Amino acid sequence: MITGSEGGVLAAEVKLSATVSDHDLRHLNWLLSRYGDHVVDRIVITTGSTAHRRRDGIAVIPLALPGP
């Protein structure tokens, strides 16, 4: 969890897998239920090759995407 100066929360998780399941992301969903509107986004960093946003709104970001 990363908090901003204005109280916004970025819920982030890292998984050593190319794919993630709903079960893998239960903590991100718990943070959303706990902090509600303060959560500005939920992301998971993976070893996958493509970035996308899941139907539940969680952004899936490959570790290699941001670059060095």
Backbone atoms as SQL, in Angstrom:
CREATE TABLE atoms (id INTEGER PRIMARY KEY, chain TEXT, resi INTEGER, resn TEXT, atom TEXT, x REAL, y REAL, z REAL);
INSERT INTO atoms VALUES
  (1, 'A', 1, 'MET', 'N', 0.846, -1.162, 0.000),
  (2, 'A', 1, 'MET', 'CA', 0.000, 0.000, 0.000),
  (3, 'A', 1, 'MET', 'C', 0.896, 1.230, 0.000),
  (4, 'A', 2, 'ILE', 'N', 0.600, 2.145, -0.889),
  (5, 'A', 2, 'ILE', 'CA', 1.346, 3.391, -0.995),
  (6, 'A', 2, 'ILE', 'C', 0.357, 4.522, -0.777),
  (7, 'A', 3, 'THR', 'N', 0.666, 5.435, 0.116),
  (8, 'A', 3, 'THR', 'CA', -0.240, 6.538, 0.389),
  (9, 'A', 3, 'THR', 'C', 0.336, 7.844, -0.139),
  (10, 'A', 4, 'GLY', 'N', -0.555, 8.685, -0.626),
  (11, 'A', 4, 'GLY', 'CA', -0.155, 9.983, -1.140),
  (12, 'A', 4, 'GLY', 'C', -0.308, 11.059, -0.078),
  (13, 'A', 5, 'SER', 'N', 0.189, 12.231, -0.363),
  (14, 'A', 5, 'SER', 'CA', 0.145, 13.334, 0.603),
  (15, 'A', 5, 'SER', 'C', -1.280, 13.800, 0.877),
  (16, 'A', 6, 'GLU', 'N', -2.205, 13.527, -0.027),
  (17, 'A', 6, 'GLU', 'CA', -3.593, 13.951, 0.162),
  (18, 'A', 6, 'GLU', 'C', -4.479, 12.815, 0.670),
  (19, 'A', 7, 'GLY', 'N', -3.872, 11.700, 1.082),
  (20, 'A', 7, 'GLY', 'CA', -4.628, 10.611, 1.665),
  (21, 'A', 7, 'GLY', 'C', -5.070, 9.529, 0.697),
  (22, 'A', 8, 'GLY', 'N', -4.733, 9.667, -0.578),
  (23, 'A', 8, 'GLY', 'CA', -5.066, 8.627, -1.548),
  (24, 'A', 8, 'GLY', 'C', -4.199, 7.396, -1.336),
  (25, 'A', 9, 'VAL', 'N', -4.755, 6.233, -1.653),
  (26, 'A', 9, 'VAL', 'CA', -4.054, 4.969, -1.449),
  (27, 'A', 9, 'VAL', 'C', -3.925, 4.242, -2.782),
  (28, 'A', 10, 'LEU', 'N', -2.714, 3.826, -3.113),
  (29, 'A', 10, 'LEU', 'CA', -2.469, 2.948, -4.247),
  (30, 'A', 10, 'LEU', 'C', -2.209, 1.568, -3.663),
  (31, 'A', 11, 'ALA', 'N', -3.119, 0.644, -3.931),
  (32, 'A', 11, 'ALA', 'CA', -2.973, -0.722, -3.440),
  (33, 'A', 11, 'ALA', 'C', -2.155, -1.494, -4.472),
  (34, 'A', 12, 'ALA', 'N', -0.994, -1.994, -4.069),
  (35, 'A', 12, 'ALA', 'CA', -0.090, -2.671, -5.000),
  (36, 'A', 12, 'ALA', 'C', 0.354, -4.008, -4.423),
  (37, 'A', 13, 'GLU', 'N', 0.529, -4.962, -5.324),
  (38, 'A', 13, 'GLU', 'CA', 0.987, -6.290, -4.916),
  (39, 'A', 13, 'GLU', 'C', 1.921, -6.816, -6.002),
  (40, 'A', 14, 'VAL', 'N', 2.892, -7.621, -5.614),
  (41, 'A', 14, 'VAL', 'CA', 3.843, -8.220, -6.550),
  (42, 'A', 14, 'VAL', 'C', 3.675, -9.733, -6.496),
  (43, 'A', 15, 'LYS', 'N', 3.558, -10.350, -7.660),
  (44, 'A', 15, 'LYS', 'CA', 3.423, -11.806, -7.749),
  (45, 'A', 15, 'LYS', 'C', 4.515, -12.355, -8.660),
  (46, 'A', 16, 'LEU', 'N', 5.173, -13.425, -8.248),
  (47, 'A', 16, 'LEU', 'CA', 6.209, -14.063, -9.054),
  (48, 'A', 16, 'LEU', 'C', 5.574, -15.096, -9.977),
  (49, 'A', 17, 'SER', 'N', 4.628, -14.633, -10.762),
  (50, 'A', 17, 'SER', 'CA', 3.889, -15.474, -11.687),
  (51, 'A', 17, 'SER', 'C', 3.507, -14.625, -12.886),
  (52, 'A', 18, 'ALA', 'N', 3.329, -15.271, -14.035),
  (53, 'A', 18, 'ALA', 'CA', 2.918, -14.547, -15.235),
  (54, 'A', 18, 'ALA', 'C', 1.421, -14.267, -15.242),
  (55, 'A', 19, 'THR', 'N', 0.654, -15.060, -14.505),
  (56, 'A', 19, 'THR', 'CA', -0.796, -14.880, -14.442),
  (57, 'A', 19, 'THR', 'C', -1.232, -14.789, -12.987),
  (58, 'A', 20, 'VAL', 'N', -2.389, -14.199, -12.781),
  (59, 'A', 20, 'VAL', 'CA', -2.937, -14.093, -11.430),
  (60, 'A', 20, 'VAL', 'C', -4.400, -14.510, -11.438),
  (61, 'A', 21, 'SER', 'N', -4.835, -15.046, -10.326),
  (62, 'A', 21, 'SER', 'CA', -6.234, -15.459, -10.176),
  (63, 'A', 21, 'SER', 'C', -6.933, -14.518, -9.197),
  (64, 'A', 22, 'ASP', 'N', -8.233, -14.655, -9.098),
  (65, 'A', 22, 'ASP', 'CA', -8.994, -13.875, -8.121),
  (66, 'A', 22, 'ASP', 'C', -8.453, -14.128, -6.710),
  (67, 'A', 23, 'HIS', 'N', -8.120, -15.367, -6.417),
  (68, 'A', 23, 'HIS', 'CA', -7.594, -15.715, -5.100),
  (69, 'A', 23, 'HIS', 'C', -6.283, -14.976, -4.816),
  (70, 'A', 24, 'ASP', 'N', -5.437, -14.829, -5.840),
  (71, 'A', 24, 'ASP', 'CA', -4.155, -14.142, -5.675),
  (72, 'A', 24, 'ASP', 'C', -4.331, -12.676, -5.285),
  (73, 'A', 25, 'LEU', 'N', -5.471, -12.098, -5.657),
  (74, 'A', 25, 'LEU', 'CA', -5.676, -10.661, -5.486),
  (75, 'A', 25, 'LEU', 'C', -6.616, -10.326, -4.336),
  (76, 'A', 26, 'ARG', 'N', -6.880, -11.276, -3.478),
  (77, 'A', 26, 'ARG', 'CA', -7.835, -11.060, -2.386),
  (78, 'A', 26, 'ARG', 'C', -7.405, -9.935, -1.453),
  (79, 'A', 27, 'HIS', 'N', -6.102, -9.725, -1.291),
  (80, 'A', 27, 'HIS', 'CA', -5.645, -8.658, -0.399),
  (81, 'A', 27, 'HIS', 'C', -5.901, -7.275, -1.000),
  (82, 'A', 28, 'LEU', 'N', -5.789, -7.163, -2.315),
  (83, 'A', 28, 'LEU', 'CA', -6.108, -5.888, -2.958),
  (84, 'A', 28, 'LEU', 'C', -7.586, -5.573, -2.789),
  (85, 'A', 29, 'ASN', 'N', -8.415, -6.580, -2.911),
  (86, 'A', 29, 'ASN', 'CA', -9.857, -6.381, -2.735),
  (87, 'A', 29, 'ASN', 'C', -10.196, -6.073, -1.275),
  (88, 'A', 30, 'TRP', 'N', -9.463, -6.676, -0.348),
  (89, 'A', 30, 'TRP', 'CA', -9.661, -6.371, 1.070),
  (90, 'A', 30, 'TRP', 'C', -9.323, -4.907, 1.352),
  (91, 'A', 31, 'LEU', 'N', -8.209, -4.430, 0.780),
  (92, 'A', 31, 'LEU', 'CA', -7.844, -3.023, 0.964),
  (93, 'A', 31, 'LEU', 'C', -8.923, -2.095, 0.421),
  (94, 'A', 32, 'LEU', 'N', -9.496, -2.450, -0.714),
  (95, 'A', 32, 'LEU', 'CA', -10.575, -1.642, -1.284),
  (96, 'A', 32, 'LEU', 'C', -11.769, -1.614, -0.333),
  (97, 'A', 33, 'SER', 'N', -12.125, -2.756, 0.238),
  (98, 'A', 33, 'SER', 'CA', -13.259, -2.787, 1.164),
  (99, 'A', 33, 'SER', 'C', -12.956, -2.017, 2.449),
  (100, 'A', 34, 'ARG', 'N', -11.707, -1.968, 2.840),
  (101, 'A', 34, 'ARG', 'CA', -11.305, -1.284, 4.082),
  (102, 'A', 34, 'ARG', 'C', -11.175, 0.229, 3.896),
  (103, 'A', 35, 'TYR', 'N', -10.611, 0.668, 2.768),
  (104, 'A', 35, 'TYR', 'CA', -10.318, 2.086, 2.566),
  (105, 'A', 35, 'TYR', 'C', -11.272, 2.770, 1.592),
  (106, 'A', 36, 'GLY', 'N', -12.090, 2.010, 0.888),
  (107, 'A', 36, 'GLY', 'CA', -13.139, 2.577, 0.029),
  (108, 'A', 36, 'GLY', 'C', -12.644, 3.603, -0.969),
  (109, 'A', 37, 'ASP', 'N', -13.257, 4.779, -0.926),
  (110, 'A', 37, 'ASP', 'CA', -12.972, 5.836, -1.901),
  (111, 'A', 37, 'ASP', 'C', -11.557, 6.398, -1.806),
  (112, 'A', 38, 'HIS', 'N', -10.843, 6.079, -0.745),
  (113, 'A', 38, 'HIS', 'CA', -9.458, 6.547, -0.631),
  (114, 'A', 38, 'HIS', 'C', -8.527, 5.765, -1.568),
  (115, 'A', 39, 'VAL', 'N', -8.964, 4.596, -2.028),
  (116, 'A', 39, 'VAL', 'CA', -8.152, 3.796, -2.952),
  (117, 'A', 39, 'VAL', 'C', -8.279, 4.410, -4.346),
  (118, 'A', 40, 'VAL', 'N', -7.170, 4.940, -4.853),
  (119, 'A', 40, 'VAL', 'CA', -7.188, 5.565, -6.170),
  (120, 'A', 40, 'VAL', 'C', -6.968, 4.546, -7.284),
  (121, 'A', 41, 'ASP', 'N', -6.300, 3.434, -6.981),
  (122, 'A', 41, 'ASP', 'CA', -6.120, 2.362, -7.962),
  (123, 'A', 41, 'ASP', 'C', -5.580, 1.124, -7.262),
  (124, 'A', 42, 'ARG', 'N', -5.753, -0.010, -7.943),
  (125, 'A', 42, 'ARG', 'CA', -5.212, -1.288, -7.470),
  (126, 'A', 42, 'ARG', 'C', -4.384, -1.871, -8.601),
  (127, 'A', 43, 'ILE', 'N', -3.130, -2.249, -8.297),
  (128, 'A', 43, 'ILE', 'CA', -2.254, -2.810, -9.314),
  (129, 'A', 43, 'ILE', 'C', -1.582, -4.070, -8.793),
  (130, 'A', 44, 'VAL', 'N', -1.247, -4.953, -9.733),
  (131, 'A', 44, 'VAL', 'CA', -0.445, -6.125, -9.404),
  (132, 'A', 44, 'VAL', 'C', 0.678, -6.184, -10.437),
  (133, 'A', 45, 'ILE', 'N', 1.891, -6.365, -9.953),
  (134, 'A', 45, 'ILE', 'CA', 3.062, -6.478, -10.825),
  (135, 'A', 45, 'ILE', 'C', 3.368, -7.968, -10.963),
  (136, 'A', 46, 'THR', 'N', 3.509, -8.419, -12.214),
  (137, 'A', 46, 'THR', 'CA', 3.717, -9.844, -12.488),
  (138, 'A', 46, 'THR', 'C', 4.958, -10.049, -13.354),
  (139, 'A', 47, 'THR', 'N', 5.251, -11.316, -13.641),
  (140, 'A', 47, 'THR', 'CA', 6.340, -11.649, -14.562),
  (141, 'A', 47, 'THR', 'C', 5.801, -11.863, -15.976),
  (142, 'A', 48, 'GLY', 'N', 4.553, -11.518, -16.204),
  (143, 'A', 48, 'GLY', 'CA', 3.926, -11.681, -17.522),
  (144, 'A', 48, 'GLY', 'C', 4.527, -10.758, -18.564),
  (145, 'A', 49, 'SER', 'N', 3.963, -10.802, -19.774),
  (146, 'A', 49, 'SER', 'CA', 4.527, -10.022, -20.885),
  (147, 'A', 49, 'SER', 'C', 3.618, -8.898, -21.378),
  (148, 'A', 50, 'THR', 'N', 2.360, -8.867, -20.943),
  (149, 'A', 50, 'THR', 'CA', 1.460, -7.813, -21.413),
  (150, 'A', 50, 'THR', 'C', 0.732, -7.150, -20.244),
  (151, 'A', 51, 'ALA', 'N', 0.508, -5.873, -20.399),
  (152, 'A', 51, 'ALA', 'CA', -0.245, -5.122, -19.398),
  (153, 'A', 51, 'ALA', 'C', -1.710, -5.104, -19.809),
  (154, 'A', 52, 'HIS', 'N', -2.565, -5.168, -18.829),
  (155, 'A', 52, 'HIS', 'CA', -3.999, -5.053, -19.093),
  (156, 'A', 52, 'HIS', 'C', -4.724, -4.723, -17.793),
  (157, 'A', 53, 'ARG', 'N', -5.968, -4.340, -17.940),
  (158, 'A', 53, 'ARG', 'CA', -6.802, -4.079, -16.773),
  (159, 'A', 53, 'ARG', 'C', -7.877, -5.155, -16.726),
  (160, 'A', 54, 'ARG', 'N', -7.982, -5.812, -15.586),
  (161, 'A', 54, 'ARG', 'CA', -8.966, -6.878, -15.411),
  (162, 'A', 54, 'ARG', 'C', -10.375, -6.292, -15.323),
  (163, 'A', 55, 'ARG', 'N', -11.376, -7.149, -15.469),
  (164, 'A', 55, 'ARG', 'CA', -12.773, -6.711, -15.375),
  (165, 'A', 55, 'ARG', 'C', -13.091, -6.076, -14.029),
  (166, 'A', 56, 'ASP', 'N', -12.395, -6.509, -12.975),
  (167, 'A', 56, 'ASP', 'CA', -12.641, -5.942, -11.646),
  (168, 'A', 56, 'ASP', 'C', -11.891, -4.627, -11.426),
  (169, 'A', 57, 'GLY', 'N', -11.186, -4.153, -12.457),
  (170, 'A', 57, 'GLY', 'CA', -10.507, -2.867, -12.391),
  (171, 'A', 57, 'GLY', 'C', -9.054, -2.917, -11.975),
  (172, 'A', 58, 'ILE', 'N', -8.555, -4.072, -11.579),
  (173, 'A', 58, 'ILE', 'CA', -7.161, -4.187, -11.157),
  (174, 'A', 58, 'ILE', 'C', -6.251, -4.162, -12.381),
  (175, 'A', 59, 'ALA', 'N', -5.229, -3.298, -12.337),
  (176, 'A', 59, 'ALA', 'CA', -4.260, -3.201, -13.428),
  (177, 'A', 59, 'ALA', 'C', -3.183, -4.266, -13.231),
  (178, 'A', 60, 'VAL', 'N', -2.925, -5.029, -14.275),
  (179, 'A', 60, 'VAL', 'CA', -1.875, -6.045, -14.272),
  (180, 'A', 60, 'VAL', 'C', -0.711, -5.469, -15.067),
  (181, 'A', 61, 'ILE', 'N', 0.444, -5.343, -14.422),
  (182, 'A', 61, 'ILE', 'CA', 1.594, -4.675, -15.030),
  (183, 'A', 61, 'ILE', 'C', 2.798, -5.608, -14.988),
  (184, 'A', 62, 'PRO', 'N', 3.362, -5.941, -16.155),
  (185, 'A', 62, 'PRO', 'CA', 4.575, -6.773, -16.166),
  (186, 'A', 62, 'PRO', 'C', 5.751, -6.008, -15.562),
  (187, 'A', 63, 'LEU', 'N', 6.550, -6.685, -14.780),
  (188, 'A', 63, 'LEU', 'CA', 7.715, -6.076, -14.154),
  (189, 'A', 63, 'LEU', 'C', 8.651, -5.446, -15.184),
  (190, 'A', 64, 'ALA', 'N', 8.798, -6.087, -16.349),
  (191, 'A', 64, 'ALA', 'CA', 9.714, -5.594, -17.375),
  (192, 'A', 64, 'ALA', 'C', 9.181, -4.367, -18.118),
  (193, 'A', 65, 'LEU', 'N', 7.901, -4.049, -17.995),
  (194, 'A', 65, 'LEU', 'CA', 7.308, -2.952, -18.755),
  (195, 'A', 65, 'LEU', 'C', 7.902, -1.594, -18.433),
  (196, 'A', 66, 'PRO', 'N', 8.049, -1.212, -17.155),
  (197, 'A', 66, 'PRO', 'CA', 8.601, 0.117, -16.868),
  (198, 'A', 66, 'PRO', 'C', 10.035, 0.302, -17.352),
  (199, 'A', 67, 'GLY', 'N', 10.796, -0.770, -17.511),
  (200, 'A', 67, 'GLY', 'CA', 12.172, -0.667, -17.994),
  (201, 'A', 67, 'GLY', 'C', 13.142, -0.331, -16.886),
  (202, 'A', 68, 'PRO', 'N', 14.435, -0.205, -17.253),
  (203, 'A', 68, 'PRO', 'CA', 15.477, 0.053, -16.248),
  (204, 'A', 68, 'PRO', 'C', 15.414, 1.466, -15.687);
